[in-house]
């Protein structure tokens, strides 16, 4: 059975003894300590020192420990950051548990020397790194006086991590995995497990976003179809009349179906007892509707109509373009709005009156659609008259 990989990140020479003590304690707990100075450090000979360190965090680390003392370390020219700094960024991107520690004396000196250091000094870089960890990244940063205190703190935190993992496992076991695993993304699954505030709404819009992302090829077809696909020409007035009527009926159908889908969402949504299978199905239907719109847009761009009717073609295409752009941004707009409300509640310490955020989907207003309908009726009437006069 593979062990938990605990990556220890710090400058090496000044913290050499502390790192060895920490390695020993981690291994005594039954875990695997990863240190760059260890002969077991799994390097790739084809890569340089920096890339090896970054890749091992990315590919091997399960837990990341950052220790800051009074050295910043070698600054990598291409990034302007130290290797330790880059390792932290990699761990953040990976989303693994991170525990950060700063030496007490370093924090004391930081306060005493504030405003007295020039920007290029080694210790100023350390101070900025601490500020990034504590303020910009909002990571919990433990202060420690000696390595024994660091070890004691880490043992408690790893025990808490184990306890939290057991709770998560119990939550995972309570979810119907028969339908969940094959269908939803890791982020949507995470929302079901942790049940954070507004998780039902976030789950719905996350599924919608994931399903829409599956149609990236259709999106590219829509974007470049007029360059890549052969034009299709309407062969007769009757054919054009049928085509223009079918297109308008399709747009009207989308407008009505979006309202029905929104109603279906609210029918499935209950704050504490939602039907997640139904929510998944409705979100997928929204994504399928988005795919239909992309195909319609691609078709409109590649149809060559009679010169007299290019204006109406462009008006229809504009409506479809607007719908596609609104549709494509819908899930992320909703997720951002929900998260913003949650952040405001945390920051202000007050509960915002809970309301469900469902963004506008289609920007086309009823008046525009009505005017287009009248124009189409006039065109169809004119075509019908021409066909009659020509005996068609």
C-alpha positions in Angstrom: 0.0 0.0 0.0 1.5 3.4 -1.0 2.3 5.8 1.8 1.3 9.5 2.2 3.9 11.7 0.5 4.7 14.8 2.6 6.8 17.3 0.7 9.0 19.6 2.8 9.8 22.9 1.1 12.2 25.4 2.5 15.7 26.8 1.9 18.1 23.9 2.6 21.4 25.0 4.1 20.1 27.2 7.0 17.3 24.6 7.8 19.3 21.4 7.2 19.0 20.1 10.8 15.4 21.0 11.1 14.5 19.3 7.9 16.3 16.1 9.0 14.4 16.1 12.3 11.1 16.7 10.5 11.9 13.9 8.0 12.5 11.4 10.9 9.3 12.4 12.7 7.2 12.1 9.5 8.6 8.7 8.7 8.0 7.5 12.3 4.3 8.3 11.7 4.4 5.9 8.8 4.5 8.5 6.0 7.0 9.2 3.3 9.0 12.5 3.6 10.2 14.0 0.4 13.3 16.3 0.7 15.4 17.5 -2.2 18.6 16.7 -0.4 17.6 13.0 0.2 19.1 10.3 -2.0 15.5 9.0 -2.4 14.4 12.2 -4.1 12.9 10.9 -7.4 14.6 13.0 -10.1 14.3 12.8 -13.8 17.9 13.0 -15.2 16.7 14.7 -18.4 15.4 17.8 -16.4 17.2 20.5 -14.5 17.1 21.1 -10.8 14.2 23.5 -10.8 11.9 21.5 -13.1 12.6 18.4 -11.0 11.5 20.1 -7.8 8.3 21.5 -9.4 7.4 18.2 -11.1 7.8 16.2 -7.9 5.4 18.6 -6.1 3.0 18.3 -9.0 3.2 14.6 -9.5 4.1 13.1 -6.1 3.2 15.3 -3.2 0.0 14.6 -1.2 0.7 17.1 1.6 2.9 20.2 1.3 4.9 21.8 4.2 6.4 25.2 3.8 9.0 26.5 6.4 10.2 30.1 6.2 13.1 31.4 8.2 15.5 34.3 7.3 16.7 33.2 3.8 14.7 33.6 0.6 16.8 31.4 -1.6 18.0 31.5 -5.2 15.8 33.6 -7.4 15.0 31.9 -10.7 15.5 34.4 -13.5 12.6 33.4 -15.7 10.0 33.8 -12.8 11.6 36.3 -10.4 10.8 33.8 -7.6 12.8 31.4 -5.5 12.4 27.6 -6.0 10.6 27.4 -2.6 8.2 30.1 -3.8 7.6 28.2 -7.0 7.0 25.0 -5.2 4.3 26.7 -3.1 2.6 28.0 -6.2 2.6 24.5 -7.7 1.0 23.0 -4.5 -1.6 25.7 -4.6 -2.4 25.0 -8.2 -2.6 21.3 -7.4 -5.0 21.9 -4.5 -3.3 19.7 -1.9 -3.3 20.4 1.9 -0.7 23.0 2.7 0.8 23.8 6.1 3.0 26.8 6.5 5.4 27.7 9.3 7.5 30.9 10.0 10.3 31.1 12.6 9.3 33.5 15.5 12.5 35.4 15.4 12.0 36.1 11.7 8.6 37.6 12.4 10.1 39.7 15.2 12.8 41.0 12.9 10.2 41.7 10.2 8.4 44.1 12.6 11.5 45.8 13.9 13.0 46.4 10.4 9.8 47.5 8.7 10.6 50.5 6.5 14.3 50.2 6.9 15.1 47.6 4.2 15.8 48.3 0.6 13.7 46.4 -2.0 16.6 44.2 -3.3 17.7 42.8 0.1 17.5 39.1 0.9 15.4 39.8 4.0 13.0 42.1 2.2 12.2 39.2 -0.2 11.5 37.0 2.9 9.2 39.7 4.3 7.3 40.0 1.0 7.0 36.2 0.8 5.5 36.1 4.3 3.0 38.8 3.4 2.0 36.9 0.3 1.5 33.7 2.3 -0.4 35.4 5.1 -2.3 38.1 3.4 -2.6 37.6 -0.4 -3.0 33.8 -0.2 -4.7 33.8 3.2 -2.9 30.6 4.2 -2.8 29.7 7.9 0.8 30.4 9.0 2.0 28.8 12.3 4.7 30.6 14.3 7.3 28.3 15.8 10.3 28.8 18.1 12.1 25.5 17.5 11.8 22.4 15.4 10.2 20.4 18.3 7.3 22.9 18.4 7.0 22.7 14.6 6.8 18.8 14.9 4.2 18.9 17.6 2.0 21.3 15.6 2.4 19.2 12.5 1.4 16.0 14.3 -1.8 17.6 15.5 -2.6 19.0 12.0 -2.0 15.6 10.3 -4.3 14.0 12.9 -6.9 16.6 12.0 -6.4 15.9 8.4 -7.0 12.2 9.0 -10.2 12.9 11.0 -11.4 15.2 8.2 -10.7 12.6 5.6 -12.7 10.0 7.5 -15.7 12.4 7.6 -15.4 13.0 3.8 -15.3 9.2 3.2 -18.5 8.8 5.2 -20.1 11.5 3.1 -18.9 9.9 -0.1 -20.3 6.6 1.0 -23.7 8.2 1.5 -23.9 9.4 -2.1 -25.5 7.2 -4.8 -22.3 6.5 -6.8 -24.0 4.4 -9.4 -25.1 7.5 -11.3 -22.8 10.1 -10.0 -19.3 8.8 -10.9 -19.7 8.3 -14.6 -21.4 11.6 -15.2 -20.1 14.6 -13.2 -16.8 16.4 -12.8 -14.6 16.3 -9.7 -15.7 19.8 -8.8 -19.4 19.0 -9.0 -18.7 15.8 -7.0 -16.8 17.9 -4.4 -19.9 20.2 -4.0 -22.1 17.1 -3.3 -19.6 15.9 -0.7 -18.8 19.0 1.3 -22.3 20.6 1.0 -21.0 24.2 1.3 -23.4 27.1 1.5 -25.5 27.3 -1.7 -24.1 24.0 -2.9 -27.3 22.9 -4.6 -27.3 25.9 -6.9 -23.6 25.7 -7.5 -23.9 22.0 -8.3 -26.5 22.7 -10.9 -24.5 25.5 -12.7 -21.3 23.5 -12.4 -22.9 20.5 -14.2 -24.2 22.9 -16.8 -20.7 24.4 -17.3 -19.1 21.0 -17.5 -21.7 19.7 -20.0 -21.3 22.9 -22.2 -17.5 22.5 -22.1 -18.0 19.1 -23.9 -19.2 21.0 -26.9 -15.9 22.9 -27.5 -15.7 21.5 -31.1 -19.1 22.8 -31.9 -18.1 26.2 -30.5 -15.1 26.2 -32.8 -17.3 25.2 -35.8 -19.6 28.1 -35.0 -16.6 30.5 -34.7 -14.9 29.5 -37.9 -17.7 27.8 -40.0 -17.9 30.7 -42.5 -14.2 30.1 -43.3 -14.0 26.3 -43.2 -17.4 25.1 -44.5 -18.7 25.3 -48.1 -21.6 27.7 -48.7 -25.1 26.3 -49.2 -27.2 28.2 -51.7 -31.0 28.4 -51.6 -32.1 27.0 -55.0 -35.5 28.6 -55.3 -37.8 31.2 -53.7 -40.0 28.4 -52.3 -37.0 26.7 -50.7 -35.9 30.0 -49.2 -39.4 30.6 -47.8 -39.5 27.2 -46.2 -36.0 27.7 -44.8 -36.6 31.2 -43.4 -39.8 30.0 -41.7 -38.1 27.0 -40.2 -35.3 29.1 -38.8 -37.7 31.6 -37.2 -39.8 28.7 -35.7 -36.6 27.2 -34.3 -35.6 30.5 -32.6 -39.1 30.9 -31.2 -38.8 27.3 -29.9 -35.6 28.1 -28.1 -37.1 31.1 -26.4 -40.1 29.0 -25.1 -37.9 26.0 -24.1 -35.6 28.1 -22.1 -38.5 29.3 -20.0 -39.6 25.7 -19.5 -36.1 24.5 -18.5 -35.9 27.3 -16.0 -39.2 26.2 -14.5 -38.0 22.6 -14.5 -35.0 23.7 -12.4 -37.1 25.4 -9.8 -39.3 22.4 -9.7 -36.3 20.2 -8.9 -34.7 22.7 -6.5 -35.3 22.5 -2.8 -32.9 24.1 -0.4 -32.4 21.0 1.8 -33.9 18.2 -0.2 -33.2 18.7 -3.9 -33.6 16.0 -6.5 -30.0 15.9 -7.8 -30.7 13.4 -10.6 -33.4 15.8 -11.9 -31.1 18.8 -11.5 -28.4 17.0 -13.5 -30.8 16.1 -16.2 -32.1 19.7 -16.4 -28.6 21.1 -16.5 -27.7 18.7 -19.3 -30.8 19.8 -21.2 -29.6 23.4 -21.0 -26.2 22.3 -22.4 -27.9 20.4 -25.2 -29.9 23.5 -26.1 -26.7 25.5 -26.2 -25.3 22.8 -28.7 -28.4 23.2 -30.8 -27.9 27.0 -31.0 -24.2 26.6 -32.0 -25.3 24.3 -34.8 -27.9 26.7 -35.9 -25.4 29.6 -35.8 -22.9 27.6 -37.9 -25.7 26.9 -40.5 -26.7 30.5 -40.7 -23.2 31.6 -41.4 -22.7 29.2 -44.3 -26.0 29.8 -46.1 -25.9 32.0 -49.2 -29.3 33.6 -49.7 -30.7 35.9 -52.4 -29.1 39.4 -52.2 -32.5 40.9 -51.5 -32.7 38.9 -48.3 -29.2 39.2 -46.8 -30.4 41.9 -44.4 -33.0 39.6 -42.8 -30.4 36.8 -42.6 -28.1 39.1 -40.7 -30.8 40.1 -38.3 -31.6 36.5 -37.5 -27.9 35.7 -37.1 -27.5 38.6 -34.7 -30.3 37.2 -32.5 -28.7 33.8 -32.5 -25.2 35.3 -31.8 -26.6 37.2 -28.8 -28.3 34.0 -27.5 -25.1 32.0 -27.9 -22.9 34.6 -26.1 -25.5 34.9 -23.2 -25.8 31.1 -23.0 -22.0 30.5 -23.0 -21.4 32.8 -20.0 -24.5 31.7 -18.1 -23.1 29.1 -15.7 -20.0 31.1 -14.8 -22.0 34.2 -14.2 -24.2 32.3 -11.9 -21.3 30.6 -10.0 -19.5 33.9 -9.6 -22.7 35.6 -8.2 -23.3 32.8 -5.7 -19.7 32.8 -4.5 -19.8 36.6 -4.2 -22.8 36.5 -2.0 -21.1 33.8 0.2 -17.9 36.0 0.5 -20.0 39.0 1.4 -21.7 37.1 4.2 -18.3 35.9 5.6 -16.7 39.4 5.3 -19.7 41.4 6.7 -20.6 38.8 9.3 -24.3 39.0 8.3 -26.5 36.7 6.5 -27.7 38.0 3.2 -31.4 37.3 2.5 -31.1 34.1 0.5 -32.4 34.2 -3.0 -31.7 32.0 -5.9 -29.6 33.6 -8.7 -30.7 32.6 -12.2 -29.1 34.9 -14.8 -30.8 36.1 -17.9 -30.2 33.7 -20.7 -31.3 35.4 -23.9 -30.7 39.1 -24.5 -33.2 39.4 -27.3 -36.3 41.2 -26.1 -39.9 40.4 -27.0 -40.2 43.6 -29.1 -37.2 42.7 -31.3 -38.6 39.2 -31.8 -42.0 40.6 -32.6 -40.6 43.1 -35.2 -38.6 40.3 -36.8 -41.8 38.2 -37.0 -43.7 41.0 -38.8 -40.8 41.5 -41.2 -40.7 37.8 -42.0 -44.4 37.6 -42.6 -44.1 40.5 -45.0 -41.2 38.7 -46.9 -43.1 35.4 -47.0 -46.2 37.2 -48.3 -44.1 38.8 -51.0 -42.4 35.5 -52.0 -45.8 33.8 -52.1 -47.1 36.6 -54.5 -44.0 36.2 -56.8 -44.4 32.5 -56.9 -48.1 32.9 -57.8 -47.3 35.4 -60.6 -44.7 33.0 -62.0 -47.0 30.1 -61.8 -44.9 28.3 -59.3 
